């Protein structure tokens, strides 16, 4: 689902000026506060676009040699965002970030602070209480355990099993059993 949404956002931005789509994956193995690395990454990605890097950003980087506080990075992001009408940021597997609260706090700031109004957030996550509480009031929740999504997963799995040459040799009963178990076990993922 996230991959499809990212592709659609990239298509959307491809035919528009001053529009960018970014993707960030939270990996549980990092075992670190990802809020500062995420801000560094966003700024880095946006500065790699065919735009003029604001002189304030060059000055700050030259002066601080890339060691910034979260507050400084937010100020830099605000400056860089002036070059864009819309930036779509997809954060996949938010629940994988540990510790999670600093990243959740950053997301709340990015979603509510008017300095970042041209930054649009999309986050995917399993359902956890801390995430639900932080995001309530600033987000729209789309539950993946829905009949339409289950049906889409079923169709995708069946299509793959019936068109993949390796699976074609397997007995139909085995392919049907695999498709059923994968569809039920996916739980919207």
HELIX and SHEET records of a PDB file:
HELIX    1   1 UNK A    2  UNK A   14  1                                  13    
HELIX    2   2 UNK A   28  UNK A   30  5                                   3    
HELIX    3   3 UNK A   34  UNK A   47  1                                  14    
HELIX    4   4 UNK A   55  UNK A   64  1                                  10    
HELIX    5   5 UNK A   70  UNK A   81  1                                  12    
HELIX    6   6 UNK A   94  UNK A   96  5                                   3    
HELIX    7   7 UNK A  101  UNK A  112  1                                  12    
HELIX    8   8 UNK A  114  UNK A  116  5                                   3    
HELIX    9   9 UNK A  129  UNK A  135  1                                   7    
HELIX   10  10 UNK A  147  UNK A  163  1                                  17    
HELIX   11  11 UNK A  165  UNK A  168  1                                   4    
HELIX   12  12 UNK A  172  UNK A  186  1                                  15    
SHEET    1   A 3 UNK A  19  UNK A  25  0                                        
SHEET    2   A 3 UNK A  86  UNK A  92  1                                        
SHEET    3   A 3 UNK A 119  UNK A 123  1                                        
END                                                                             
